[in-house]
Amino acid sequence: MFGGHSIDVGSHGHPFSVSLPSERFADWIHSFDWLADLLSVPGGEAKAGQLVAQWADAFAGSNAFVFAPDLLARRTLHWGVMLSTLTDAHGVLAGRYSAQMRLLRRDTARVSDGLAQLRARASLVIYGARLSEKGETLLARALDSLDEEIALQILADGGHVSRSPMATLDALDALLAADAVLQATNLEGSRALDRAIDRMLPMIATLRHTDGGLGVFHGGHEGDPARITALLKSRSGSPQPFAFGPHTGYHRLEAGETVVLVDLAGVPARPFDLEAHLAPLAMEISTAEGRLLVNCGWHPQAAPAWRRPVRASAAHSTLTLADRSPGHILDDGFLADALGPAIAQEPENVRARRKEQSSGIWLESSHDGYKADHGLVHRRRLFVGESGDDVRGEDSLFVPLGAVPVSRDTVPFALRFHFHPDVRVSLAQDMSSALLVQKGRAGWRFRTDGGPLAVEPSVYLGSGARPLKCQQLVITGQALGDGDGQGRENRVRWSLRRLKGRSA
């Protein structure tokens, strides 16, 4: 099963001899992304060896789709890591692996920028290590090539240049795979590879929620907590999270059993913006019971029709002005055909200041994404009390000091709080507060001095292919175009407080 489709090959069949239901399904099958999962179950080694052999027999000749550079990079990475296991399980596959690696060496420049390119170069390092003495020169070149890609893609704080938590995890996985094969073959890697892994491990810990999964920002999903834990244990010691990643642009506010993750940076540079979301100052909250406040997220198995809507600010727990995002994505035309779904206009000047005291953590942030059209800056102030049971916020819209208002008219805004599917939301009669029941156990009270406050349907795609129904609280208002952020029209204060001793 994949992406809502399934095939049945029978007890003796294989997926390389039947029609596949979609191109995405075929991409998954031929990438061998499923190989490690199969090898992890009893009897998996024999079955994996058999399937790899059947694939090699079915595609001995040329096939433009199967041997496309990006797909080739993913497949050879999996084969290279598991080659010893697969060879032991079935016999002679090294020749077919080498033939594919020769194609990848020839077509490396045609591999897409970003993760695909990083995987391709990690695959070449593994190939050089597998060749041992014969591949000494090839390995040296491959390591230099991988070092160049690390310098381009892995930021100084360990995050991936795309700013996606999931991309950071996938990049770490590829680098750890190369490092593991080098160690297994008693070969030395490079200092750049070693240092990149050491930087990335605590960054993954920083981007992790209390349930063990990742924050769902910038095209990412939760991921498998078991996989994340295994990667974090790949080296001795226990990676500790940062308070903030100055290059990746996330702040982590952790108090008691509560974690708040806030996106506080702009859009990554092209060509790494194809999955980027337009939602500066978006936040997520998790507690001892799991996820409480979320963004809508994205999953690679989800229906493609969802991809564009979840990149908008309205799909995140942040403020939207005049019913649009702070920036826009290329729709159509020559540029869209040439660049893909890149960010054409991005939010500017995303700033943050943080202060930690004995009473809790204070964070003040802002962005200018609406300034050009409406003359207003969005500012978000957050406070997380030392116990983690008290989270307070203030969102305001104001004309910067010394700037001339674009208009004195009012501008509609919506402040959205998307809640995880495990959270039940009940609006109080006063229309200014709501009861939140998390997993039927923990109770939280949401209050605001803005309004009106409404409960609306939402969806969550951060955990799988199927969108899950959930709820959101929405505070709407009309901001003054010449406001200073202090009046009720341009300022909304809100709070989330745990109800002591409540169970539902």
Secondary structure, 3 states (H helix, E strand, C coil): CECCECCCCCCCCCCCCCCCCCHHHHHHHHHCCCHHHHHCCCCHHHHHHHHHHHHHHHCCCCCCCCCCHHHHHHHHHHHHHHHHHHHHHHCCCHHHHHHHHHHHHHHHHHCCCCHHHHHHHHHHHHHHHHCHHHHHHHHHHHHHHHHHHHHHHECCCCCECCCCHHHHHHHHHHHHHHHHHHHHCCCCCCHHHHHHHHHHHHHHHHCECCCCCECCCCCCCCCCHHHHHHHHCCCCCCCCCCCEECCCCEEEEEECCEEEEEECCCCCCCCCCCCCCCCCCCEEEEECCEEEEECCCCCCCCCHHHCCHHHCHHHCCCEEECCECCCEECCCCHHHHHHCCCEEECCCCCEEEEEEECCEEEEEEEECCCHHHHCCEEEEEEEEECCCCEEEEEEEEECCCCCCCCCCCEEEEEEEEEECCCEEEEECCCCCEEEEEECCCEEEEEEECCCCEEEEEEEECCCCCCCEEEEEEEEEEEEECCCECCCHHHEEEEEEEECCCCCC
